[in-house]
Amino acid sequence: MFESLSDRLNETFGRLSKKGRLTEEDVDGAMREVRRALLEADVNFKVTKDFVAAVRERAVGQDVLRSLTPAQTAIGIVNEELVRVLGNEREPLRVPDRPPQILLMVGLQGSGKTTHSGKLALHLRKEGRNPLLVAADVYRPAAVNQLQSLGKQINIPVYEEGTGRNPVDIAGNAVRFAIDRGHNPVIVDTAGRLQIDERLMQELVDIRDRIRPTEILLVADAMTGQEAVGVAQAFHDRLGVTGLVLTKMDGDARGGAALSIRAVTGVPIKFIGTGEKLDALEPFYPERLAGRILGMGDVLSLIERAQEQTDEKEAQKLQDRMFKGQFDLEDFLDQLQKIKKMGPLSQLLEMIPGVGSQLREAKAQISDDDYKHVEAIIRSMTPYERRHPDKIGTSRKRRIALGSGSERADVNQLLSQFKQMQTMMGQFGAMARKGKLPADLPLDLQAPGGGLGGPMAPQPRQRQRQPQPARKARRRR
């Protein structure tokens, strides 16, 4: 998401940076480009108009025209205004005076409400909470079964009374059940609807009045653009929505909903869904999203994802093995798994400052499929071969290539790169022992081989293979 908007904004500011000094006409021209980019990203017209006016006023009023770095000053103003439009600061979930915390999930059918109820439960359990999911959608076929299935996957209990009961009574009974059993929070999954339906909307009002939720969270599909803004306004007018969960933020939508919804409704975005997996839910930070849009990256989110996959003791043990030259392909495979759990490679690239604007080129060079290819080669090795890659001879390489569906040249390339990495690690270890390098280098962000661009970064596979006769002739020689 936001790729097109990011490219347009970076292109506009790139042209400004080539000019030593700016004139008022330069600023007006840049603002026209920004306005066009925002409208093409499906941002609300009034929000776009107010945003551009605010940026222009500040750009002219803060002596940008006479600044020694006018383009950087202008980007700083745009960044601050983006953060303002998105909500300034992270707004966490409200905490009630008396437990349990009750979260009422509402939204249109197909927005991902049931799935994100499960994601939210998993997210809160990681914080040490004891959540309870409540199946109050008695209209959609298999909705109760879907929530039960999600509950089993994440090992979180689901309260349900079947499809023949009144949803208002189900919600009320679930809250009493949670109080008796010590569950907190209570996450109530309600029925979705195809459009704003008066009968079902009144049902939500009745549920709200019965259980008095701490938060009413609207789950909105970011792919629907301006429609999501209208839906949010309608739910807010009737229910008093307190927070938004934007789903499908990893998709190819233009992103207008995320930039419009807070400004139009005044309701804060509290979480964003960033993928299909149940752990793909992130708290929403306005300044981080603004940084991604402007190509500044999001290092803090990248660190948090890495820390979720890293145990401090394991990291120290791994560092010791690396510096002693004992790092082997078993360790490398383990680190590869941790990187995969952090999310798609394209998302990780977006979080690195300076890479966002070159994301399409990076995708063309390295993709998640290349990581799968490296993983397949390593998994085709025996445990002995992974621990002693220097013992892998010609016959073993042939067997590994056959087992992984690759060429012997691919196996040779992987082993060669791994050998280079081992040498580099040994040099770092020697420097650390001599006091020339800190021995406690952080490993939180250290991808196998020293980061995403290190010696062990997956290389694009060579799709063209040698003709069969040439390969046979080479073996005969």
N, C-alpha and C positions, 0 to 999 in steps of 0.2 A: 504494500500500500504506500501511497505518496510518492512513488518513483517518478511519475510524470511531473507532479508539482515540484518535487525536489530538483529535478533536472532543469525545469523552467526557471526557478528562482536562482539556482546556481549559475545558469547561463546569463541571467540578467545582471547579477552582481559581478560576474566575471568581466562583463563589458565595462562596468563602472570602475573596476580595479585597474583597468588599463589606462585610465585617465588620471593625470596628475591632480588636477583640480576639477571640481564639478560646478556646473552652472545650474540655475534654477530650472532651465529647460531639460538638463540631464536628469534631474530628480523627477520632474513631471513625466519624462519618457519612461523612466524605470518604474514609476508608480502605475503607469498604464499597463506595462508588462505584468506587474504583480497582480493588478486587478484582473487582467485576462487569465492569468494562470489560476487564480483562486476560483473564478467563475467556471473555468474548464474542469476544475477539481470538484465541481458540484457544491461549492460553498454557498450558503444562503446569500442572496443579493444584498440585503440590508447589512449583514455581517461584513461582507466584502467592502461595501461602501464606507462603513464606519471605520474598518480596519485601515484602509488606504488613506482616509482622511487623517486618522490619528498618526500614522507613520509620516505622512508628508508634513504635518504640522510640527512634529518633533524634529524631523530631518532639517527643516529650514530654520527652526527656532534654536537648535543646538549647535549652530555654526558648522554643520556638516560641510557646507560649501567651502569653508575656509580651513577645514581639517586637513592635517598632513596625510591622514589615511581615511579619506572620505568613504570608500567602499566598506571598510571594516566598521566604521562608525554607523553607516546605514544598516549593515547586517545586524549589528548589536541592537539597534532600535527595532528592527523587524522581529528579532528573536524575543525581545521584551514584550512587544505587542502580541506576538503569538502566544506567549505564556499567559498573558492577561486574558486573551480570548478563551484559552483552554481552561482557565480557572486559577491561575497564580500558584496555588500550593496543593499538595496531595491532601485529600480529605478522607480519613480512615472511617471505618464503620463506627456508628454510634454505639456507645456502651450504656445499657440501661442502669437505673439505680438499683434495681433488683433483678437477678437472673430469673429465667433465661433470656438471652438475646434472641429475638424473633425476627427472622428475615423473610419477608413475603416476596416471592419471585413472580413477576407478572410480565406479560408481553404477548405479541402476536404469535400465531402458530407458525412454526418453521424458523423461528429466530434463534433456536438453540437453548431455550429456557430450561428444559429438563437436563440436558447435558451440562449446562453451566451451573445448575444447582449442585450436581455432583462435583464439578470442578471446584466450586466455592467451598463445599464441605471438605474436600481433600486439602485445599489451601489452609483452611482454618484448623484442621487437625494437625497439620505440620507446625502450627503455632502452639500446640499443646492443648487444644480444645477437645471437647467430646461432643461432636455434632450429631444431630438426628435429622434425617431426611423425611419429609412428609409427602406422601402421594395423594394430593388433593385434586388431581385431574381425573375426573371420572367419565369424561366425554370422549377423549381421543382413544381410539383402539390401541391397546397394548401400552398405554402410557404408564400404567402402574408397573407392568412387567419391565419396561425400560428402566424405570427408576430403581427397581429391585436389582436388576442386572448391574447397573452402575454401582449400587451399594455393595454388592458382592465383590466387584473388582477392586474397590478401594477400602473394603472391610469397614463400612459404616452402616449402622442399622437404619432400616427404612420402616416408618410407621404407615400402615395401610389398612383400610377396611373394605377393600373391594370397590366395585364400580356401581353398586346399587345404593350407596349412601349419599346424604347431602354433604357437599364439600365444606359447608360452614360448620357442620357438626364434626366432620373429620378433623378440621383444623383445630377446633376447640378441644376435642378429645386428645389430639396429639400434644398440645401444650401441657395439659394435665399429666399425660404420660411422661413427658420430658421432665417435668418438675419432680415427679415421683422417682424417676430412675436417674436423676442427676445429669441429664443431657443439656448441653449448652454449647453452641447455639441450636435453635430450631429453624430449619430451612424448609419453608412450605412451597412446594411446586404446584402452582395452580394451572387451570386449563387455559390453553392458548386459544386464539380466535383468528379467523381469516380477516376480519376487519373489526372496527369498533362496533361491537354488538351491545345494545342497551341491556338485554337480559343478563348476559355474562358480566357486563361491567357492574351491574347492580349486585351480582353475586360477589364480586371482588370487594365492593363497598361493605357488604354484610360480613365477609370474612375479616376485613380490616377492623370493623367495629367490634367483632367478637373477640379477636385475639390481641388487638392493639399492638401491632408489630413495632419493633424498634426501628426497622428500616423497611421501606417499600422500594424494592430494586426492580427497575424496568430493564429487561433484556432486549436490546435492540440490535438488529442486523446492520452492520456498517456498510454492507454491500448495497443496501436499498437507497443510499444517498439521502436526498431531501425528504423522501417518504418517512425515514426514521425520525426526522425532526418533527414532522406533523404528528406522527404516532406518539412521540414523547410528550408533545404539548397536550394532546387529547387525554392521555393517561394522567398527566400531571394535573390538569384541570379537574378531573373527576376524583382522583385518589389522593393527590398530594404526594407524588413520587419524591423520594428523598435521595435517590442515587441511581446511576445508570451503569449497566454492564454492556459494553460494546463488543459484539462478537465478530468473528471473521476479519479481524484486523490484520491477518496475515495474507488476505486475499488480494486480488488485483483491482479492488474498488479504488475510486479516485480520492476517497478520504474526506469528502465534504461534510459528512455527518459528524465526524469527530471534531471538526473545526467549527461547526455551526450549532450543535445541539446544546452546548452549555450557554452560549451567548443568547440563544433564542428562548430557552426554557428557564435558565437560571439554575438548573439541576446539575450537580456535579457528577462527572464521570468517576466511578470508584474502582472499576476493574475493566480490563480489556482481555478478550480471548485471542491468543496468538497462535493457535494451532488446533489440531484435532485431538491430540492426546489429552488425557485427563489432568495432567499437570501443566498444561499450556494456558495458564491464567496468571496475569500479572496485575499488581496494584497500579493504578494510573497516576503517573507523575507528569504534570503539564510541561515542566522544563525539559524533561527527557524526550518527550515526543517532539517538542519544538526543535530540540537539537538534532533529532533524526531528520526532520523535514528540511532543515537548513544544511544538512551534510556534516554536522558537527559530531555525529556519533552519539553513543549512549554507553559510556564506559561503566557507569555505576550498575546498570542492569546487567551488563556482561559479567562484571565481578560477582554480582549476586547469583547469577546462574552457575558460574564456576564454583562458588563456595557451596552451593547445594550439592554438587557432585564430588566435593573434596573433603576428606577427613584429614584433620591436622596431623595425626600420627602417621597415617598412610603417606601423606605428602612428604613428611620428614624422612620416612623410611625410603621412599622413592628417590628423594634427593641424594641420600647417602649412597644408594646403589648407583645412581648416575655418576656421581663424582668419583666413585671407586672403579668405574668402568664395568660394573656388573649389570647394567641395564640391558635387558634382552628383549626379544620379540614378544614374550609373554607380557612383560610390563608395557610394551608399546601397544599391544592389543587392548589391554585394560584401559589405557589412556584414551585410545580411540573410542571405546565404548562410552567413556565419560563425556567426550566431546559430542557424540551423537545424541546423548541425553540432554545436552544443553539446548538443542533445537536445530532446525535446518541451517546449513552452512550460510545460506543467503541472509538469514536473520542475523547471524553472528557478524557477517561482514557489514551489515547496516549499522551495527553498534560501534564499529571502529572508526574513529575520526578520520576524515579524508577519504574513506573508501566508499561512502554512500554514493557520491556522484559518479564513481567509476564502477558501480555495482554490476552493470550489464557486462562490462569487459571481464570482471572477475568471475562472473558466473560462466562465461564462455570458456575460461581457462580451468577452473576448478569447480566441480559439482559434487553433490552428495553421492552420486554414482561412482565417482573415483574413489571415495572412501570405502564404499562397498567392495570395490575391486581389490583394494589393498587388503581389506579384511578377509576376503575370500582366499587370497594367496596365503595369508598367515594361518588361517584355519585349516588349510590343506596340508600344513606341516604337522609332524608329530611333536609331542611335548619336548622330546630330546632336541629336535631340530630348532624349535623356538628358543630353547635355552642355549644352544650352541650353533648359531647360524653360520659360523666359520666352517663347520663340518659338512655343510650342504654341498655335495659334489654334483657332477653332471647328471648322473642317473636320478638322484634325488630331485634335482631341479626339473627334470623331465616329468617325474611323477607329480610334483607339486603343480606344475603348469597344467597338466592334464586334469588334475582334481579340481582346479579353480577355474577351468575354462579360459585359460590365458596362454600366452606364449612364454617360452623360456626367456626371451628378452625382457619380458615384464618382471619375471622373478629375479633376473640378474640386476635389473634397474633398482628394484626394491632393496635387495641385499647390499648393493653398492651404496645407496643413499643411507642405509642403516649403518654401514661401516663408517661413513663420513661423520654421521651424527655421534657414534660412539667415540670417535677420535676427538671431536670437538668437546664432548662432555668430559673426556679425560683431561683435556687441556684446562678446562674450567676448574676441574677438581684440583689439579696441580697448582693452579694460581691461588685457589682458596686456601690450600694447605700452607702456601708461602705467605699468606696474609695479603695478597694482592687483590683478592676478590672476597666479598662477604660470603661466608659459608652458608648463610641462611637466606639465599635468594628465594623470593616468593614463587610458589608454583601454582597459585590460584588460576592464573591466566595462561600458564605455559602449556600450549598444545604440544603434542608429540613432535619433537624435532625443533623446539624453540619457537612455537607459534604457527599461525596459519600460513606464514610464508617461509617457514624454516626448511632445512634440507630434506625433512621427511614429509613435507606437504605433498599430498597426492598429486601426481602429474597426470595430465590428460592422457588417456590411452591412445595408442597409435592404432587407428581403426584399420589401416591398410596392412594386410598381412602379405608375407612373401609367397610367391607362387610355390606350389608343392614341389616341383622338380628342383628348384633352387635350394630348398631346405634339405632335400635328400642329398644333393650334391655336397652341400656344406658338411653334412654328417659324415659322408664318405671320406672327405678330406681329413 
